[in-house]
């Protein structure tokens, strides 16, 4: 255990649960790193991740973003390239970009959008993108004709992709330590409400098992559900 982590632990009772207001204050106080640490929420769900219908994936628009500018790739036809560039897309292309990713398996972007007409061609890189959570999907609002609007929303970091990991848990950044408490609280509330809305009909027990908030390299603080 590092000296910094030990100091941070003195502020937090790991056996206690806190209100979200208290937890946000504690998370910021217990951040001992020298950089502007991310504030993360970890949601444990009572689901069976082996059941396809219980896996969660949705997109959420956080009112205050996450404090990070996202690198966006736009898979578009030639006619849409200008709109994608003006909207701020970092990587733009069609068949040539798909071919490049297929050959190199390099994905130097955080999120991708696509025109519906590009989806058939993208099947050749679906495995590469899918394994990294980067495959555009109509379910997450990353496939559509209005490329400009999708790119702008994703660039700001306000629209985030929320999904369960292999253990059935959600891990999501909701901002930075430098955010004021109210912004973090509003982002948290939006994420929590969006998560509850995704409850699969096959889950009969309590959907959310526990929620923990922490900062980069900081201790986990349990929140009253």
C-alpha positions in Angstrom: 0.0 0.0 0.0 1.4 3.4 -1.0 1.9 6.2 1.5 -0.6 8.4 -0.4 -3.3 5.7 -0.4 -2.8 5.1 3.3 -3.3 8.8 4.0 -6.4 8.8 1.8 -7.8 5.8 3.7 -7.7 7.7 6.9 -10.6 9.9 5.5 -12.8 7.0 4.5 -14.5 4.3 6.6 -14.6 1.3 4.2 -17.3 -0.4 6.3 -19.7 2.6 6.1 -22.0 3.8 3.3 -22.4 7.5 2.6 -24.9 9.7 0.9 -23.8 10.7 -2.6 -23.3 14.3 -1.4 -20.9 13.1 1.3 -19.2 10.6 -1.0 -18.4 13.3 -3.6 -16.8 15.5 -1.0 -14.8 12.6 0.4 -13.7 11.4 -3.0 -12.3 14.8 -3.8 -10.6 15.2 -0.4 -9.1 11.7 -0.6 -7.5 12.3 -4.1 -3.8 12.6 -3.4 -2.4 12.5 -6.9 -0.8 15.5 -8.5 -2.9 15.5 -11.6 -6.6 16.3 -12.1 -7.9 12.8 -11.3 -11.0 11.3 -12.9 -14.0 10.7 -10.6 -15.3 7.2 -11.3 -18.6 5.4 -10.5 -18.7 1.6 -10.1 -22.1 0.0 -10.2 -22.4 -3.7 -9.3 -25.5 -5.3 -10.9 -27.5 -8.4 -9.9 -27.4 -9.8 -13.5 -26.0 -12.9 -15.1 -23.5 -11.5 -17.7 -23.5 -14.9 -19.5 -27.1 -14.2 -20.5 -27.1 -12.1 -23.6 -30.4 -10.4 -22.7 -29.0 -9.3 -19.4 -26.0 -7.5 -20.8 -26.4 -3.7 -20.5 -25.3 -1.2 -23.2 -26.8 2.2 -23.6 -25.7 5.8 -24.3 -26.2 8.6 -21.7 -25.8 12.3 -22.2 -24.2 13.7 -19.0 -25.2 17.3 -18.4 -21.6 18.4 -17.7 -19.5 16.0 -19.8 -16.6 14.1 -18.3 -13.9 16.7 -18.7 -12.2 14.9 -21.6 -12.2 15.6 -25.3 -13.0 12.4 -27.1 -11.2 11.3 -30.3 -14.0 10.5 -32.7 -13.7 8.4 -35.9 -16.4 8.9 -38.6 -17.0 6.1 -41.1 -18.6 8.0 -44.0 -19.0 8.2 -47.7 -17.2 10.9 -49.6 -20.2 13.1 -49.6 -20.2 13.3 -45.8 -16.5 13.8 -45.2 -16.7 17.6 -45.2 -19.5 17.6 -42.6 -17.6 15.2 -40.4 -14.4 17.3 -40.6 -16.2 20.5 -39.8 -17.9 18.9 -36.8 -14.5 18.0 -35.4 -14.0 14.3 -36.2 -10.4 13.2 -35.7 -10.4 10.3 -38.2 -12.5 10.3 -41.3 -12.9 7.8 -44.1 -14.8 5.0 -45.8 -13.6 1.8 -47.4 -9.9 2.9 -47.2 -10.1 3.6 -43.5 -11.9 0.2 -43.0 -9.1 -1.5 -45.0 -6.4 0.2 -42.9 -7.9 -0.9 -39.6 -8.4 -4.4 -41.0 -4.7 -4.6 -41.9 -3.2 -2.9 -38.8 -5.9 -3.5 -36.2 -5.0 0.0 -34.9 -7.8 2.0 -33.4 -6.5 5.5 -32.4 -9.9 6.8 -31.3 -12.3 6.7 -28.3 -15.6 6.3 -30.1 -16.9 5.8 -33.7 -19.9 6.9 -35.7 -21.0 5.6 -39.1 -23.5 6.3 -41.9 -26.0 3.4 -42.2 -24.7 2.7 -45.7 -21.2 2.0 -44.3 -22.3 -0.7 -41.9 -22.1 -3.5 -44.5 -18.5 -2.7 -45.3 -17.6 -2.4 -41.6 -18.6 -6.1 -41.1 -14.9 -6.9 -41.9 -13.7 -5.0 -38.9 -16.6 -5.7 -36.6 -14.6 -8.2 -34.5 -11.7 -5.7 -34.0 -14.0 -2.8 -33.0 -16.4 -5.0 -31.1 -13.8 -6.4 -28.7 -12.8 -2.8 -27.9 -16.3 -1.5 -27.5 -15.9 0.7 -30.5 -18.4 -0.7 -33.0 -21.0 1.8 -34.0 -24.6 0.7 -33.3 -28.1 2.2 -33.8 -28.8 1.2 -30.2 -26.2 3.6 -28.9 -27.1 6.4 -31.4 -23.8 6.1 -33.2 -25.2 5.1 -36.6 -27.3 7.7 -38.5 -27.5 10.1 -41.3 -26.7 13.2 -39.2 -23.0 12.6 -38.9 -22.3 16.3 -37.8 -24.7 16.2 -34.8 -23.3 12.8 -33.6 -19.7 13.9 -33.9 -20.3 17.2 -32.0 -22.1 15.5 -29.1 -19.4 12.8 -28.8 -16.5 15.2 -29.1 -17.6 17.1 -26.0 -17.6 14.0 -23.9 -21.2 14.6 -22.8 -22.5 11.5 -24.6 -21.0 8.4 -23.1 -21.3 4.7 -23.9 -22.3 2.8 -20.7 -22.0 -1.0 -20.7 -21.4 -3.9 -18.4 -18.1 -5.7 -18.2 -17.6 -9.5 -18.1 -18.5 -9.5 -14.4 -21.8 -7.7 -14.9 -20.5 -4.4 -13.5 -20.5 -0.8 -14.9 -17.4 1.4 -14.5 -17.9 5.0 -15.7 -16.1 8.3 -15.3 -18.5 11.1 -14.4 -16.0 14.0 -14.3 -12.8 15.3 -12.7 -11.8 16.3 -9.2 -11.7 19.9 -10.4 -15.5 19.8 -11.2 -17.6 21.5 -8.5 -19.7 19.2 -6.4 -23.0 20.1 -8.0 -21.8 19.1 -11.5 -20.6 15.7 -10.2 -23.9 15.2 -8.4 -25.9 16.0 -11.5 -23.8 13.7 -13.7 -24.1 10.9 -11.1 -27.8 11.2 -10.9 -28.2 11.1 -14.7 -26.0 8.0 -14.9 -27.8 6.3 -12.0 -31.3 7.0 -13.5 -30.2 5.8 -16.9 -28.8 2.6 -15.4 -32.1 1.8 -13.6 -34.0 2.3 -16.9 -31.9 -0.5 -18.5 -33.1 -3.2 -16.1 -33.8 -6.3 -18.2 -37.3 -7.8 -17.7 -35.7 -11.2 -16.9 -34.1 -9.7 -13.7 -36.6 -10.2 -10.9 -34.4 -9.3 -7.9 -33.0 -6.0 -6.9 -31.2 -4.7 -10.0 -28.4 -2.6 -8.5 -26.5 -4.4 -5.8 -24.1 -1.6 -4.8 -22.6 1.7 -6.0 -19.1 2.9 -5.2 -17.4 6.2 -6.1 -13.7 6.8 -6.3 -11.0 8.9 -7.9 -8.0 7.7 -9.9 -5.9 5.7 -7.4 -8.2 6.7 -4.6 -10.2 4.5 -2.2 -13.7 3.3 -3.0 -16.5 5.0 -1.1 -19.7 3.1 -0.9 -22.9 5.0 -1.5 -26.4 4.5 -0.1 -28.4 3.0 -3.0 
